Amino acid sequence: MKSGIINLLDKLGFIVFTKKTIKSYKVARLESVHPMLNGKGNFLKARGNGGLRQKLVAERKTSWLEIGCGGTFDENFTYVDLFPETVVSQKGRYFRMDMVNATDSALERLGKFDLIRMQHVFEHFTPESGRVVLDNCAKLLNSGGYVLISTPDLKKYIEFYLSGQIRENYDWALNRIPKDSPNSFYFSIFSHSLPFEKHEWCYDAEGLIYQLEQSGRFTNIREITLDNELANIPFTHNRPNEDVCVIAQLKSV
């Protein structure tokens, strides 16, 4: 009876399956059984996958720091950003701190963490300031701790631009440019963003890995793609259509 209902819904254009199915099926299998999922199987897997979060919880590494919280708060995280502490009502979880100019004493007061996450934050630093931030992250990590960075993916945006898709799904760009602007203006929004939160640099996986390697503080540096076992939406990929995600581990002293 249950399988009959699922098959009927499938014919009507609705797909129903359990988390167990999502986790156990290969993406190619999901997409062959459900043609509607063609090209979307990795997104589905990454939403149902426990990924990095599950791994850290299983290992009891649950002290996490979010740099650039943007007002979104989640379990196990401590947060730092540039908003005044009086504006963010998260006493004991949120601290106002400039990660480029943070003193060693301020970093010590913040504590130590098993994971430091920056989601769509690192591109707001110049490459020089970004290396300072990475050095400060290393000071804040426990032995074997991880840094996780996601930024807009330069390669994806170039593909969007060349294919003419750059103006699709980017209504936020209209806060700065007219709707009838040429595609080059939409691409420039990616490069420079809005005046009050401008992008200072563009990254792809190679660029993020290079920055982490240049810091000399991290090892096991690699990209997490949506089909990676560590991937999870939104824990590793909060904007999966447009971001690139890289993880690295603190070197042993």
Salt bridges, closest charged atoms under 4 A:
ASP10 OD1 - HIS34 ND1 3.04
GLU59 OE2 - LYS55 NZ 2.80
GLU59 OE1 - LYS61 NZ 3.57
GLU66 OE1 - ARG117 NH2 2.47
ASP74 OD2 - ARG53 NH2 2.64
ASP104 OD1 - LYS139 NZ 2.93
GLU123 OE2 - HIS120 ND1 3.82
GLU123 OE2 - HIS124 NE2 3.82
ASP243 OD2 - HIS120 NE2 3.78
